[in-house]
Amino acid sequence: MKRVITLIMISLLLSLTAACGNTAGPASSTTGSQTEAGAGKSEDKVIKHIMSDSGFSGEIAVILKEELAKDGYILEHVVVNDIIQPNKMVNDGQADTNFFQHEAYFNQFVADHGLKNISRAFYTIFTPSGLYSKKYKSFDEVPDGATIGIPVDLANNGRALFMLRDLGLLKLRDGVEVIHASLKDITDNPHNFKFKEVDQLMLQRTLDDVDVGFLFAGTAVQIGLNPKKDSLAVETGEGLPYKSIVAVRNDLIGSPKVKALQKAFQSKAVKDYYTSKYGDAILFLDDLNK
């Protein structure tokens, strides 16, 4: 299935369309007016961009298109439900940029797969992940032996464990960093919590099957939860490496099209949209790009 999805994505990107078999809603295609506007435009004015279908990428893509059009650029984008191919496609030159990941995941993925032609372009936002439950209102109610769902990928595995540690519910090996922490680093589990490790795309579904589950902020908001009010525990963001980024093919670093994309991400329209969804739980990271 992943091979089929990849072939579809490559074909569509090469033909400069914005539709994809895994897209939904307004993000799945380029509007007629935008297509006409692109007629006769040089390749330097076209940005081939990949976005995840998680969070609110579809709606954000529409706003980005409008903001980029003001500066004469055309966003040709694909929305995918895959967290493996976007970095490989940028690295291999099949796309210019992507937006779906935080810096910790990006660094781990690049190292694990030996990618040499992709870099962080700029930071965008930080949204706090949290621990949620459909059964309990606080950890005071969570019984010993409860099952807790956490992400299986190394870059996110420790986030849930650190929240539990900070609540005094378990202990971790001294000196372990959050991006490297895993179940093997638990040194004391007095409540005999059991852990269910799942692919991050399955975390929402897993919430029905566990006592407590880890959710990214975007996922929580999409299902009607407020990160600060409805979570049993939530990240503060201080000192955490989970800053969302846009990644870029190395030959485009510092290019006018990437600068235009950064300007669009930092626009008032994009910020207003994010704020309408996350409220005061979101942090904008413009200052880190200076």
C-alpha positions in Angstrom: 0.0 0.0 0.0 2.8 2.4 0.9 4.5 1.7 -2.5 1.2 2.5 -4.3 0.7 5.7 -2.3 4.3 6.7 -3.1 3.9 6.1 -6.8 0.7 8.1 -6.9 2.4 11.0 -5.0 5.4 11.0 -7.3 3.3 11.0 -10.4 1.1 13.8 -9.2 4.0 16.0 -8.1 5.8 15.6 -11.4 2.7 16.7 -13.2 2.4 19.7 -10.9 -1.1 18.8 -9.7 -2.3 19.2 -6.2 -4.7 16.2 -5.9 -3.9 13.0 -4.2 -5.7 9.8 -3.5 -5.1 10.3 0.2 -6.4 13.8 0.4 -9.6 15.2 1.8 -11.5 18.4 1.6 -10.2 21.7 0.2 -6.6 20.6 0.6 -6.9 17.9 -2.0 -6.8 20.1 -5.1 -5.7 23.4 -6.6 -8.5 25.7 -7.4 -9.2 26.6 -11.0 -8.2 30.2 -10.5 -4.9 29.2 -9.0 -4.2 26.8 -11.9 -4.9 29.6 -14.4 -2.7 31.9 -12.4 0.1 29.4 -12.7 -0.1 29.3 -16.5 3.2 30.6 -17.9 4.8 30.9 -14.5 8.4 29.8 -14.2 9.4 26.8 -12.1 11.0 29.2 -9.6 7.5 30.5 -8.7 6.1 27.0 -8.0 6.6 25.4 -4.6 6.1 21.6 -4.5 5.0 21.0 -0.9 4.0 17.9 1.1 1.8 18.1 4.2 0.4 15.5 6.6 -3.3 14.9 6.9 -3.0 15.2 10.7 -4.0 18.3 12.6 -5.4 21.1 10.4 -3.0 20.9 7.4 -5.8 21.0 4.8 -7.2 24.3 6.0 -3.7 25.7 6.6 -2.8 24.8 3.0 -5.6 26.9 1.7 -4.4 29.9 3.7 -0.8 29.4 2.6 -1.9 29.3 -1.1 -3.6 32.7 -0.6 -0.7 34.3 1.2 1.9 33.0 -1.4 -0.2 34.2 -4.3 0.2 37.7 -2.9 3.9 37.4 -3.6 3.5 35.7 -7.0 4.1 32.1 -5.8 2.0 29.0 -6.5 1.8 26.3 -3.8 1.4 22.9 -5.4 0.8 20.7 -2.4 -0.1 17.1 -1.6 -1.7 16.0 1.7 -0.7 12.5 2.8 -1.4 10.1 5.6 2.2 8.8 5.7 5.1 9.9 8.0 7.8 8.0 6.1 7.7 9.2 2.5 7.6 13.0 2.9 11.3 13.3 4.0 12.5 10.8 1.5 10.6 12.6 -1.4 12.2 16.0 -0.5 15.6 14.4 -0.1 15.3 12.7 -3.5 14.2 15.9 -5.2 10.6 14.9 -5.9 9.3 17.8 -3.7 10.7 21.1 -2.5 9.5 21.2 1.1 7.3 19.4 3.7 5.5 20.3 6.8 4.3 17.4 9.1 6.9 16.9 11.8 8.8 18.3 14.8 12.5 18.7 14.9 13.2 15.7 17.1 11.5 13.3 14.7 13.2 15.0 11.7 16.7 14.6 13.3 16.0 11.0 14.3 14.6 10.1 10.8 17.5 11.7 8.9 20.0 9.9 11.0 18.3 6.5 10.8 17.8 6.7 7.0 21.1 8.4 6.1 19.4 11.3 4.3 21.9 13.9 3.0 19.9 16.3 0.9 17.3 17.7 3.3 17.5 20.2 6.1 15.4 22.3 8.5 14.2 25.4 6.7 12.5 27.2 9.6 10.5 26.7 12.8 6.8 27.2 12.9 4.9 26.3 16.1 4.9 24.3 19.3 1.7 22.6 20.4 1.7 20.6 23.7 1.0 16.9 23.7 -0.8 15.4 26.6 -2.2 12.3 28.3 -5.9 11.9 28.0 -8.5 9.5 29.2 -12.1 8.6 28.3 -12.5 6.8 31.7 -10.9 9.1 34.3 -10.8 12.8 35.1 -7.4 12.8 36.8 -4.5 10.5 37.7 -5.9 10.3 41.2 -8.7 8.1 39.7 -6.4 6.0 37.5 -6.0 2.6 39.1 -2.8 0.6 39.6 -2.1 -1.7 36.7 -3.8 0.7 34.2 -2.8 0.5 30.5 -1.3 3.6 29.0 -1.0 4.1 25.2 2.2 5.8 24.0 3.9 6.4 20.6 6.2 3.6 19.5 8.6 5.8 17.5 11.7 6.7 19.4 11.4 10.5 18.9 8.1 10.6 20.8 8.2 7.5 23.0 9.7 9.4 26.0 7.2 12.3 25.9 4.5 10.3 27.8 7.1 8.8 30.2 8.5 12.3 31.1 5.0 13.5 31.9 4.4 10.5 34.1 7.8 11.1 35.7 7.1 14.8 36.3 3.9 13.8 38.1 5.8 11.5 40.4 4.1 8.4 39.0 7.3 6.6 37.9 11.1 7.1 37.8 13.4 7.1 34.8 17.1 6.5 34.5 19.1 9.5 35.6 20.3 11.7 32.8 18.2 10.2 30.0 16.9 12.7 27.5 13.3 12.9 26.5 14.1 12.2 22.9 16.0 9.0 23.9 13.8 7.8 26.7 12.0 4.5 26.3 10.4 1.8 28.4 13.7 0.2 29.2 14.7 3.5 31.0 12.0 3.0 33.6 13.7 2.3 36.9 10.6 2.3 39.2 7.0 1.7 38.3 5.2 1.7 41.7 1.7 1.7 40.1 2.5 -1.2 37.8 1.4 0.7 34.8 1.3 -1.3 31.6 2.2 0.3 28.3 0.8 -0.2 24.8 3.1 1.2 22.1 1.4 2.1 18.9 2.1 3.9 15.6 1.4 7.6 16.2 -1.2 7.6 13.5 -3.2 5.1 15.6 -3.1 7.0 18.9 -6.6 8.4 18.6 -8.1 5.0 17.9 -6.1 3.4 20.7 -7.6 5.9 23.2 -10.8 3.7 23.3 -8.8 0.6 24.3 -6.6 2.0 27.0 -7.1 3.7 30.4 -4.9 6.7 29.5 -3.5 7.6 26.1 -1.0 10.0 24.6 -2.3 12.4 22.0 -0.7 15.2 20.0 -2.4 18.5 20.4 -3.8 18.6 16.9 -5.4 15.2 17.3 -6.9 16.2 20.7 -8.4 19.4 19.3 -9.8 17.6 16.3 -11.8 15.3 18.6 -13.1 18.2 20.7 -10.6 18.1 23.5 -8.8 21.2 25.0 -5.1 20.4 25.7 -5.0 22.5 28.8 -8.4 21.8 30.3 -9.1 18.2 29.3 -5.7 16.5 29.6 -4.6 14.5 32.7 -1.1 15.8 32.0 0.2 18.3 29.4 3.6 19.4 28.3 4.7 23.0 29.1 7.1 23.3 26.1 10.0 24.6 28.2 13.2 23.0 27.1 11.4 20.4 24.9 12.8 19.7 21.4 9.4 19.2 19.8 9.3 22.4 17.7 7.4 22.0 14.4 9.5 22.7 11.3 9.3 23.0 7.6 12.0 20.9 5.9 13.6 21.8 2.6 15.8 20.3 -0.1 19.3 21.6 0.5 19.7 23.4 -2.8 16.7 25.6 -1.8 18.0 26.8 1.6 17.7 30.5 1.7 16.0 30.7 -1.7 13.3 33.3 -2.5 10.6 30.6 -2.6 11.5 29.3 0.8 11.6 32.8 2.2 8.1 33.4 0.7 6.9 30.1 2.3 8.2 31.2 5.7 6.5 34.6 5.3 3.3 32.8 4.6 3.6 30.6 7.6 4.2 33.6 9.8 1.4 35.6 8.4 -1.4 36.9 10.5 -4.0 34.8 8.6 -2.2 31.6 9.5 -1.6 32.6 13.1 -5.3 33.6 13.5 -6.4 30.3 12.2 -4.1 28.3 14.6 -5.2 30.5 17.5 -8.8 29.8 16.7 -8.1 26.1 17.1 -5.5 25.9 19.9 -6.2 29.0 21.9 -3.5 29.8 24.3 -2.0 26.3 24.1 0.0 27.2 21.0 3.4 28.9 20.8 4.6 30.6 17.6 8.3 30.3 17.1 9.1 33.2 14.8 11.9 34.5 17.0 13.9 31.3 16.6 14.2 32.0 12.9 16.0 35.3 13.4 
